[in-house]
């Protein structure tokens, strides 16, 4: 099938490359000429393991192309995917749908044949209705159906998630549109990936509900970690003990500095605002948002406490800045809040991240960026592991200790074992242990 992917950011580029790898003819469209020029030159706008090779292979095969020309890309498409950004709107935290609306208007002006218009972006319930209305107003005679098909991709593992999904959710009750979507996802049936057909509004709710539930699991285990510290328990053992219950599951039960990234912060806010607008407030989600915001600030205080309550004039090395490993995404990363809290307390902060420093430098002007982990650790009074990149999982502990001026290491991801670190000569502080 011929597919036009509107938006060449994280979701659009990964989805477009994977669809092309399935054998479809895909064009990724973006308004940013610089981004398209970069993609045409083989340079990826984001860091995602395996993406550069996947894109290159499908470009060579003639199945994947890039363009700034939306009208010609849409005109002969069987499916048009909307994969533009839906950031939190300033002022109220609701999802900003301006990019979605603009895309809908341009699609309406460009439709020339029967096609499905698929919202891949994460959008509040009712957005599909609005997209349909906009296109219908623009092109009253057009033969189309608006379908909701949310993505469930984890940054750092997106290609695997796309090709081996837990499920494919499709929101439409129109049979020919269902057949179009079945054909698009036909290769996944070989992997026995279940396809769940629901109404459009139900599909939109599923995406938000899934992210809110995962954010809740993270926040829950973080609060359990605080309790474990007070009562002398081990949160990792608690996680294992409850995660082995099939009703709960082990995923997203890793205590840490709080969630960040492109999805959970904005999606929980958008869901919360949607629920309030419909007079069905989600008090659990509201608590999750509040507790997670407080947690990031609490992690700075945790570091200060580990240093005896005073970091004035102290040099602190931060290892890892992105909100999770295997991505360069700095959006709502806990490291931003932690670093600012330390700087406000008088500390000098030096940081290193394998992929995120370019983005981090703009967001954290008070932080000095180092060229490597040991460069960041040089003469540091305290080291803080914020993101669990592989490169930080097997640090040469004697070298770390000899490089640092102090011996305090605060491990916000529980990478190391307390007894191991104490034996190595560290004043070691972790989360919930």
C-alpha positions as CSV (number, residue, x, y, z in Angstrom):
1,X,0.0,0.0,0.0
2,X,1.0,3.6,-0.5
3,X,1.4,5.4,2.9
4,X,2.0,9.0,3.6
5,X,3.4,9.7,7.1
6,X,2.8,13.3,8.1
7,X,5.5,14.2,10.6
8,X,9.1,12.8,10.7
9,X,9.8,13.0,14.3
10,X,10.1,10.0,16.7
11,X,6.8,8.3,16.0
12,X,6.6,9.2,12.3
13,X,10.1,8.2,11.4
14,X,10.1,4.9,13.3
15,X,6.6,4.0,12.1
16,X,7.4,5.0,8.5
17,X,10.7,3.0,8.4
18,X,9.0,-0.1,9.9
19,X,6.0,0.1,7.4
20,X,8.5,0.4,4.6
21,X,10.3,-2.6,5.9
22,X,7.0,-4.5,5.8
23,X,7.0,-3.8,2.0
24,X,4.8,-0.7,1.8
25,X,5.6,2.3,-0.3
26,X,6.1,5.1,2.4
27,X,6.9,8.8,2.1
28,X,7.6,10.7,5.3
29,X,6.5,14.3,5.1
30,X,7.8,17.2,7.2
31,X,7.4,21.0,7.1
32,X,11.0,21.4,8.3
33,X,13.2,21.5,5.1
34,X,16.4,21.1,7.3
35,X,15.0,17.9,8.8
36,X,14.1,16.5,5.4
37,X,17.5,17.5,3.9
38,X,19.2,15.7,6.9
39,X,17.2,12.6,6.3
40,X,17.9,12.6,2.6
41,X,21.6,12.8,3.6
42,X,21.2,9.7,5.9
43,X,21.4,11.7,9.1
44,X,18.8,10.8,11.8
45,X,17.2,13.7,13.8
46,X,16.9,11.4,16.9
47,X,19.0,8.7,18.5
48,X,17.2,5.3,18.4
49,X,19.2,2.0,18.2
50,X,19.0,0.4,14.8
51,X,17.0,3.2,13.2
52,X,19.8,4.6,10.9
53,X,20.4,1.2,9.4
54,X,16.7,0.5,8.9
55,X,16.1,3.8,7.2
56,X,19.1,3.4,5.0
57,X,18.1,-0.2,3.9
58,X,14.6,0.9,2.9
59,X,15.8,4.0,1.1
60,X,18.1,1.9,-1.0
61,X,15.2,-0.5,-1.7
62,X,13.1,2.3,-2.9
63,X,10.4,1.8,-0.4
64,X,11.1,4.8,1.8
65,X,11.4,8.5,0.8
66,X,11.2,11.9,2.4
67,X,9.5,15.1,1.2
68,X,8.3,18.5,2.2
69,X,5.5,18.3,-0.4
70,X,2.4,17.2,1.5
71,X,-0.2,17.6,-1.3
72,X,1.6,15.3,-3.8
73,X,2.4,12.8,-1.0
74,X,-1.2,12.6,0.1
75,X,-2.8,12.6,-3.4
76,X,-2.2,9.0,-4.3
77,X,-1.9,7.5,-0.7
78,X,-4.1,4.7,0.5
79,X,-3.4,5.6,4.1
80,X,-2.3,9.0,5.5
81,X,-0.9,8.8,9.1
82,X,-0.9,11.9,11.3
83,X,2.2,11.6,13.5
84,X,2.8,15.2,14.5
85,X,3.6,16.5,18.0
86,X,0.9,17.1,20.6
87,X,2.9,18.9,23.3
88,X,1.3,20.1,26.6
89,X,-0.3,23.5,26.1
90,X,1.0,26.4,28.1
91,X,-1.3,27.5,30.8
92,X,-3.5,24.5,31.3
93,X,-1.5,21.4,30.4
94,X,-4.0,20.2,27.9
95,X,-2.7,18.7,24.7
96,X,-1.9,21.3,22.0
97,X,-3.7,20.1,18.9
98,X,-2.7,22.9,16.5
99,X,-0.3,20.6,14.5
100,X,-3.0,18.0,14.2
101,X,-5.6,20.5,13.0
102,X,-3.2,22.0,10.5
103,X,-2.4,18.5,9.1
104,X,-6.1,17.7,8.9
105,X,-6.7,20.9,6.8
106,X,-3.9,20.2,4.4
107,X,-4.9,16.5,4.1
108,X,-8.4,17.6,3.2
109,X,-7.1,19.9,0.5
110,X,-5.0,17.1,-1.0
111,X,-7.2,13.9,-0.9
112,X,-7.8,12.6,-4.4
113,X,-8.8,8.9,-3.8
114,X,-10.3,6.7,-1.1
115,X,-8.0,6.5,1.9
116,X,-7.9,6.1,5.6
117,X,-6.6,9.0,7.7
118,X,-5.0,7.6,10.7
119,X,-4.2,9.5,13.9
120,X,-0.9,8.0,15.2
121,X,-0.2,11.0,17.4
122,X,-1.4,10.7,21.0
123,X,-4.6,12.8,21.1
124,X,-7.4,13.4,23.6
125,X,-10.7,11.6,23.2
126,X,-12.8,13.2,20.5
127,X,-9.9,14.4,18.4
128,X,-10.7,11.9,15.6
129,X,-14.2,13.5,15.4
130,X,-12.6,16.9,15.1
131,X,-10.1,15.7,12.4
132,X,-13.0,14.2,10.4
133,X,-15.0,17.5,10.7
134,X,-12.1,19.6,9.5
135,X,-11.4,17.3,6.5
136,X,-15.1,17.1,5.7
137,X,-15.4,20.9,5.7
138,X,-12.4,21.2,3.4
139,X,-13.3,18.3,1.1
140,X,-17.1,17.6,1.3
141,X,-17.0,14.9,-1.4
142,X,-13.8,13.1,-0.3
143,X,-14.0,9.4,0.3
144,X,-12.2,8.8,3.6
145,X,-12.5,7.4,7.1
146,X,-10.6,8.7,10.2
147,X,-9.1,5.9,12.2
148,X,-7.4,6.0,15.6
149,X,-4.2,3.8,15.8
150,X,-2.2,4.8,18.8
151,X,1.5,3.9,19.1
152,X,2.9,2.0,22.0
153,X,6.7,2.5,21.4
154,X,9.3,2.6,24.1
155,X,12.1,5.0,23.3
156,X,15.3,2.9,23.0
157,X,13.4,-0.2,21.9
158,X,11.0,1.3,19.4
159,X,11.8,-0.9,16.4
160,X,11.3,-4.1,18.3
161,X,8.1,-2.8,19.8
162,X,6.7,-1.9,16.4
163,X,7.6,-5.2,14.8
164,X,6.7,-7.4,17.8
165,X,3.9,-5.5,19.5
166,X,1.8,-6.8,22.4
167,X,-1.3,-5.6,20.5
168,X,-2.4,-3.3,17.7
169,X,-5.3,-1.1,18.6
170,X,-7.4,0.2,15.7
171,X,-10.3,2.6,16.4
172,X,-13.0,2.4,13.6
173,X,-16.3,0.8,13.1
174,X,-16.3,1.1,9.3
175,X,-15.6,-2.3,7.7
176,X,-13.6,-1.1,4.6
177,X,-11.4,1.0,6.9
178,X,-10.8,-2.1,9.0
179,X,-9.8,-4.0,5.9
180,X,-7.3,-1.3,4.9
181,X,-5.7,-1.4,8.4
182,X,-5.6,-5.3,8.3
183,X,-3.7,-5.0,5.0
184,X,-1.3,-2.4,6.4
185,X,-0.5,-4.6,9.4
186,X,-0.7,-7.9,7.6
187,X,3.0,-8.8,8.2
188,X,2.5,-8.7,11.9
189,X,-0.1,-11.4,11.8
190,X,2.8,-13.8,11.1
191,X,4.0,-13.0,14.6
192,X,0.5,-13.6,15.9
193,X,0.2,-10.0,17.2
194,X,-3.4,-9.5,18.2
195,X,-5.3,-6.7,16.5
196,X,-8.0,-5.1,18.6
197,X,-10.8,-3.3,16.8
198,X,-12.7,-0.8,18.9
199,X,-14.5,2.4,18.4
200,X,-12.5,5.5,17.6
201,X,-13.1,7.2,21.0
202,X,-12.3,4.0,22.8
203,X,-9.0,3.7,21.0
204,X,-8.1,7.3,22.0
205,X,-8.9,6.5,25.7
206,X,-6.8,3.2,25.6
207,X,-3.6,5.1,24.7
208,X,-4.0,7.6,27.6
209,X,-5.2,4.9,30.0
210,X,-2.2,2.7,29.3
211,X,0.4,5.5,29.8
212,X,-1.4,6.7,33.0
213,X,-1.4,3.2,34.4
214,X,2.3,2.7,33.7
215,X,3.1,6.1,35.3
216,X,1.0,5.0,38.3
217,X,3.1,1.8,38.7
218,X,6.3,3.9,38.6
219,X,5.0,6.3,41.1
220,X,3.7,3.6,43.4
221,X,7.0,1.8,43.6
222,X,8.8,5.1,44.2
223,X,6.6,5.7,47.2
224,X,7.2,2.2,48.4
225,X,10.9,2.9,48.1
226,X,10.5,5.8,50.5
227,X,8.7,3.6,53.0
228,X,11.4,0.9,52.7
229,X,14.1,3.4,53.6
230,X,12.2,4.4,56.7
231,X,11.4,0.8,57.9
232,X,14.6,-1.0,56.9
233,X,13.2,-3.0,53.9
234,X,14.6,-3.5,50.4
235,X,12.4,-2.1,47.6
236,X,14.0,-4.3,45.0
237,X,12.9,-7.4,46.9
238,X,9.5,-5.8,47.3
239,X,9.3,-5.3,43.5
240,X,10.2,-8.9,42.9
241,X,7.8,-10.1,45.6
242,X,4.8,-8.3,44.1
243,X,5.9,-8.5,40.5
244,X,5.8,-12.3,40.5
245,X,2.0,-12.0,41.0
246,X,0.6,-12.4,37.6
247,X,-2.1,-9.8,38.3
248,X,0.6,-7.2,38.9
249,X,3.5,-8.1,36.7
250,X,7.2,-7.1,37.1
251,X,7.5,-4.3,34.5
252,X,7.7,-0.6,35.6
253,X,8.4,-1.6,39.2
254,X,11.9,-0.1,39.3
255,X,12.3,2.6,41.9
256,X,14.1,5.7,40.8
257,X,14.0,9.5,40.5
258,X,10.6,9.7,38.8
259,X,9.4,9.4,35.2
260,X,10.1,11.8,32.4
261,X,10.2,11.7,28.6
262,X,7.9,12.7,25.8
263,X,4.9,10.6,26.8
264,X,4.1,10.1,30.5
265,X,4.3,13.7,31.7
266,X,2.2,15.3,28.9
267,X,-0.2,12.4,28.6
268,X,-1.0,12.2,32.3
269,X,-1.6,15.9,32.3
270,X,-3.8,15.8,29.2
271,X,-5.8,12.9,30.6
272,X,-6.3,14.7,33.9
273,X,-7.5,17.8,32.1
274,X,-9.8,15.9,29.8
275,X,-11.4,14.1,32.8
276,X,-11.9,17.4,34.6
277,X,-13.5,19.0,31.6
278,X,-16.0,16.1,31.4
279,X,-16.7,16.2,35.2
280,X,-15.1,12.8,35.8
281,X,-12.0,13.8,37.7
282,X,-9.3,11.1,37.9
283,X,-8.0,11.6,41.4
284,X,-5.4,8.8,41.2
285,X,-3.9,10.3,38.1
286,X,-3.9,13.7,39.7
287,X,-2.0,12.3,42.6
288,X,0.5,10.6,40.3
289,X,1.3,13.8,38.5
290,X,1.7,15.7,41.8
291,X,3.9,13.0,43.5
292,X,6.1,12.6,40.5
293,X,6.8,16.3,40.3
294,X,7.7,16.3,44.0
295,X,9.9,13.3,43.6
296,X,12.3,15.0,41.2
297,X,13.0,17.8,43.7
298,X,13.3,15.3,46.5
299,X,16.2,13.6,44.7
300,X,18.2,16.8,44.8
301,X,17.6,16.9,48.6
302,X,18.6,13.2,48.8
303,X,22.0,14.0,47.3
304,X,22.4,17.0,49.6
305,X,21.5,14.8,52.6
306,X,24.1,12.2,51.5
307,X,26.7,15.0,51.6
308,X,25.8,15.8,55.2
309,X,23.2,18.5,54.4
310,X,25.6,21.0,52.7
311,X,26.8,21.1,49.1
312,X,28.0,24.7,49.1
313,X,31.1,24.8,47.0
314,X,31.1,21.1,46.4
315,X,31.7,19.5,43.0
316,X,29.1,17.0,42.0
317,X,29.3,14.7,39.0
318,X,26.1,13.6,37.4
319,X,26.2,10.4,35.3
320,X,23.3,10.2,32.8
321,X,21.0,13.1,31.8
322,X,18.3,11.7,29.5
323,X,15.1,10.5,31.0
324,X,16.1,6.8,30.2
325,X,18.9,5.0,28.5
326,X,19.3,4.5,24.7
327,X,17.7,7.8,23.8
328,X,18.8,11.4,23.4
329,X,15.4,12.6,24.7
330,X,15.7,15.2,27.5
331,X,12.0,16.1,27.8
332,X,11.0,16.4,31.4
333,X,14.1,14.4,32.4
334,X,14.5,14.2,36.2
335,X,18.2,15.3,35.7
336,X,17.1,18.8,34.9
337,X,15.3,19.3,38.2
338,X,18.0,17.5,40.2
339,X,20.8,19.6,38.7
340,X,19.0,22.8,39.3
341,X,18.3,21.9,42.9
342,X,22.0,21.2,43.5
343,X,23.0,24.4,41.8
344,X,20.5,26.4,43.9
345,X,22.2,24.8,47.0
346,X,25.6,26.1,45.9
347,X,27.1,23.1,44.2
348,X,29.1,22.9,41.0
349,X,27.6,20.3,38.7
350,X,29.6,18.5,36.0
351,X,27.7,16.0,33.8
352,X,28.1,13.3,31.2
353,X,25.6,11.5,29.0
354,X,26.4,9.2,26.1
355,X,23.8,10.7,23.8
356,X,21.9,13.6,25.4
357,X,24.5,16.3,26.1
358,X,23.7,18.4,23.1
359,X,20.1,18.7,24.0
360,X,20.9,18.9,27.7
361,X,23.3,21.9,27.2
362,X,20.5,24.1,26.1
363,X,18.2,23.0,29.0
364,X,20.9,23.1,31.7
365,X,23.0,26.2,31.1
366,X,24.4,26.0,34.7
367,X,25.9,22.5,34.2
368,X,29.3,21.9,32.7
369,X,29.3,19.0,30.2
370,X,32.2,16.6,30.3
371,X,33.6,14.4,27.5
372,X,33.3,11.2,29.4
373,X,32.3,9.5,32.7
374,X,35.8,9.7,34.3
375,X,36.2,13.3,33.1
376,X,33.0,14.2,34.9
377,X,34.2,12.4,38.0
378,X,37.5,14.2,38.2
379,X,37.9,15.8,41.6
380,X,34.2,15.3,42.3
381,X,33.1,15.3,46.0
382,X,30.0,13.3,45.1
383,X,28.9,11.2,42.1
384,X,25.2,10.8,41.2
385,X,24.0,8.1,38.8
386,X,20.8,9.5,37.3
387,X,20.3,7.4,34.1
388,X,21.2,3.7,33.9
389,X,23.2,3.7,30.7
390,X,25.2,0.5,30.1
391,X,28.4,2.4,30.3
392,X,27.6,3.3,34.0
393,X,26.8,-0.3,35.0
394,X,30.4,-1.5,35.1
395,X,32.4,1.4,36.2
396,X,36.0,0.5,37.4
397,X,35.3,1.3,41.0
398,X,39.0,1.7,42.1
399,X,39.4,4.2,39.3
400,X,36.3,6.0,40.2
401,X,37.5,6.3,43.8
402,X,41.0,7.5,42.8
403,X,39.5,10.0,40.3
404,X,37.1,11.5,42.8
405,X,38.1,13.9,45.6
406,X,35.3,12.4,47.9
407,X,33.8,9.0,48.2
408,X,30.1,9.6,48.1
409,X,28.1,7.9,45.3
410,X,24.3,8.3,45.1
411,X,22.8,5.7,42.9
412,X,19.3,6.7,41.9
413,X,18.8,3.7,39.7
414,X,20.1,1.0,42.1
415,X,22.6,-0.3,39.7
416,X,25.1,-1.5,42.3
417,X,24.9,-3.6,45.4
418,X,25.3,-1.7,48.7
419,X,27.7,-4.3,50.2
420,X,29.8,-4.2,47.1
421,X,30.1,-0.4,47.2
422,X,30.8,-0.3,50.9
423,X,33.6,-2.9,50.5
424,X,35.1,-0.8,47.7
425,X,35.4,2.2,50.1
426,X,32.3,4.2,49.0
427,X,29.8,6.1,51.1
428,X,27.0,4.6,49.0
429,X,23.4,5.8,49.0
430,X,20.7,4.2,46.8
431,X,16.9,4.3,46.6
432,X,14.7,2.2,48.9
433,X,17.5,0.0,50.2
